[in-house]
Amino acid sequence: MTQLYKGDCLEKLGEIQSAYVDAIITDPPYGLSFMGKKWDYEVPSIDIWKECLRVLKPGGHLLSFSSARTYHRMACNVEDAGFEIRDQIMWVYGSGFPKGKAQLKPSHEPIVMARKGGKIKELRIDDCRIGNEKRFNLAAGNHKNGNAYNMSKTGMPENVEGRECIGRWPANLIHDGSEEVVNLFPQVSASKSGGKAGWQDKYVGGKYKPIERTGYDEPAGTAARFFYCAKASNSDRGKGNNHPTVKPIDLMRYLIRLVCPVGSVVLDPFMGSGTTGKAALEEGMEFIGIEQSKEYMDISKKRLTNVAYQAGLFT
């Protein structure tokens, strides 16, 4: 089911019943007066985040994009509204441009990761693992009482005998895969076995043996360790979408998978051109969006209608 509300988000949030949504994922105003847009004059107020807290289920997560310059204001308002700050996710990209010699090149956007009080809900770690290579977490000297063994037992899918893991644990860093970003990561030298640089080989019986790998064949010491997503492309935007701050669909789908249980209701109180909604529907979630601009509401409806009708979800 998809519900779209046109109007001021503080007013429209009041029409949603308490503890109704499973997660809030949004790209709100950054308070930068971006391109002279009036809607970007201020970061969301404490009152808005209080209403978001009210409609969120206990233990549910909030992910809110921000800017490097005003992140502190966004995070403080979120915390002062009653949310618990859990982490900061960094989306790093190489395609930003400085506006003059008084500024640095913009290359990242921080994401506030917060939660509502209540029973802690686990993240969908296994649905967000990076790559699908098979590797082993058992090295020389690791035994059942050692730290590495315990970390393997609690942190990765495994089999008892070999402690085999599929994919890397998702990190609080997301990059865009650009050459500028990838080149920042150091290369790891080849292992003692003479294998490919960066791979951790299986140590059995006093000897290193090559690990079995499938698919994602990248060295462990490179940027391949992290989920990456480029900035929004023309196909991401869709025809006629002139919103200036569109986020890529793949990025939003990844964030939704990370914090949303299967079948969740996802809320975006600053819907813009509907990217969060499109991503939510493609992930099989229900969606509630709020947008005050008629222009952007019309764009959202067009983007969501095709996806929703195909799935029989639009109401």
N, C-alpha and C positions, 0 to 999 in steps of 0.2 A: 504494500500500500504506500502511496506517495501523497503527502499533504503539503501544499505550498500556501504560505501566508504572505500577503503583501501589506507592508506597513512597518512602523517602528518596532524594532525587535523587543524592546522592553515591554511595550504594550501587548504584542502578540505572544510573547512568552507567558504572559498571564493567562492566556486562553488554553494553555497546555496543563494537564493535570500533574500533580506532584509525583515524583518517582516513576515517570512514564518512559523515559528514553534510556537506552543502554549505554550510549556514548555520545559525546559532543566533539565533532571534528570540524574546525573552522579556520578560515583565513580572514580575520577581521581587519578593520582599519588599523594602521600602524602609528597614526598620529604624526605623519610626515608632510601632510598637505601635498601628497603625491600628484604631480601634474596639475596642481591647483584644484584638485577635486575636493568639494566641501565635505564629502563623507569621510575623508581621511584626516580631518583636523585634529581628532582626539582618539586615544585608545579607548576601548570599551570601559565603561564606568564600573565601580564596585557593585552598584545596584543591578547592572545587567548580569554580572557574573553570579550575584546572589540568586537571581531568577534561574540562571542556568543550573546552579547547584540544586535548587528546589526541584526542578523537573528531571534531574538525573537520578537514576537508581543508586542505592547505597553500593559503594565499591566501584561504581562506574568511572570511566576515565574521560578527561578533557584533554584534547590536543589542540593547541592554538598557535598558529604561526605568528611571528613577530619580526621586527627588524633589529639589527645589531645596535642601533642607536636608541631605540625606545623599549627594548626587551625588559629592562628593569621596571619600567612603569606598568607594562602589561602583567609581568609576573607578580608584582606587588599587589595589584588590584585583584588578581585571581586568588592570591593567598589571603588577602584581607577579606574577601568575600566568604571565606570558610573552606576553600579547597586545600588539600595537602599537596604541595609540590613534590613530585616523585623524581623528575629528571628533566634534562634539557636535551632534545634531539637537534643535531646540527645538520642542516641540508646545505652541502657545500657544492658550489658550481664555479665554472671557469669563464662564464660568458657575461659577467657584469662589466659595466663601464663607469669610470670615474667621471664626475661632472666638472672637474677642474683641478688645479694644482693644490687647492686647499683641502682635497678629499682623497681618501684611499680608494682603491678599486674595490667595489662591493663584491664579495665572493661567498657569502653564506647568509642563510636565514635561520634563526633559532626557533625552535618549537617548544612552547611550554607544555610539559607533560605533568598533569595533575590528576588527582582522584578525589572522589567524595568519600567521606568516612563510612565505615562499615566493614564487613568481611572482605578481605583482600581478594580480588579476582585475578587469577593468573593470566598472563599474556599468552597469546597463541604462538608460542616460541617455535614449535615444530612446523607451523604453517608459514613462518617468515624466515626460515633458515636460509643462509646465503650459499647458493650452489648446491650441488648434489654429489660432490666427490666422497668416496669412502676413504677414511683414514682411521688410524688407531691412536688412542690416547695413552698407550702403554709404552713408556720409555725405560731405559736402564735405571734400576734402583727403585722404581715405583712398585709398591706392594699394597696389599689390601688395607693397611693401616696408614698409608701415606697420603699426603695432601692431593697429589695428582690423581690418585685413584678415587678419592672421595669426590673431587671436583668432577671427574668423569661420571661417577655414579649419579650425582645430583644434577649435573649440567648438560648431559648429552644423551640422546638415545643410544642404546648399547646392546650388545649381547654379552652374556656373562663371561664367556671364555676370552674373547678378544677385545671387548670393550670397543666395538666398532661404532663410529659416529657417521651420520649422514648430514652433511652441510654444516656451516658455521653458525654459531650463536649470533642472533641479530644484535647489532651495536647501536649506540646512541649517536652514530655518525652515518649520514647518507650523502653520497656524492653523485655527481652527474656523469661520471665516466669520461669527462673531457681530458685531453692530453695534459692541460695545465694542472689538473688535480692529480691524475694518476702519477705524473712525474715527481710529485712531492713524496711519494712513498718509497722507502728504501727497498732495494732488492736483497734477498737473503741468499747467502752462499749455499752451494750444494752440500748435501749431507755426506756423512762418512761413507755411505754406500756408493757415492758417485752418482746418485740419482738426480732428478731434476731439482734445480734450486728452489728452496722454500718448502719442500715437502718433508714432513716428519715421517720417517720410516718406522716400521714395526720392529721392535727389539725382542727377539725370542732366542732363548738358548745361548745367550752371549754373542749373538750375531745380529746385524741389521739386515732386514729383508725388505724389499720394495713393497709398498702398500698397493692394494688394488684400487684403481681409480676408474670412475665412470663419468662421462659428461664434462662437467665444469672443471677443465684441466688448467688451472692457474696456480702459480706459486703462492704459498701462504704468506709471503712477506710483501705482497703487493696490495694495491687498492682493491683487488678482487675479493679481499676479505669482507668487504662491506657492500650492502645493497646500494646500487646507484641508479639514479634517474635524472635524465637531462631535463632542461626547462621545457615548458609547454611548446609543442610543435603546432603547425597549422591544423593537422588532423586532430590534435587534442582540443583545440579551440572550437572547431566546427565552423561551418559556413556562417558568415555574418556576425560572428562573436567579436565585438570590439572592446571587450572588457580589458583594461590595461594590466591586470595582475592575475591572469589565469594560471593555475597550477596544473602540472601534468597529471593525467589520469592514472598512470602507473604508480606515481608517488602516493596519490590519495588512496588507491586500492591497497597498497602495501600498509599504510597507516591504519586503514580500516581493519584489515586482517589482523594487525598486531594487537589491537585493543578491544575488538568487538567479538563477542561470542557469536556463533553461527545463528542466523535468524534475528539479529539485533534490530532495534529501532535506532537509527542514527539521526542526530539533529545537527543542522548547521544554521545558527541564528544570523549569520552574515553570508547568505547564500551566493551573492554575486551572480555569476553566469551559470551556476549549477554544477560545477565540477565535482564537489563532494557528493551531491545527489547522484550524478551519473555513475561515479565510482561505487557508491553504496548499492545501487540497483544491480550493477554488473557483478557485485560480490554476493548477490542474493539477499540483501538487507532491505528493510523498510526505511523510508526516509521522510523527514520533516525539514522543510526549508523555510526561512524567513528572509524577505528582501524588501527594502523600502522603495527601490527604484523601479518604476514601471518598465523602463528600457531593459534593465537586466532581468527583471521578472519574465518578460516576454522571451528573452534569449534562453533563460532556464527552462521554460515550458517547452520550447522547441527541442532543446537538447535532451530533456528527460522523457518527453512523450514517446519518441521512437524506441528508446530502451524499455520504458515501462510497458508500452502496449505489446511489445514482443514477448514480455514476460507475464502479461495480464495483470499488472500491478497498479496501473494508474487509476486514481479515483478523483 
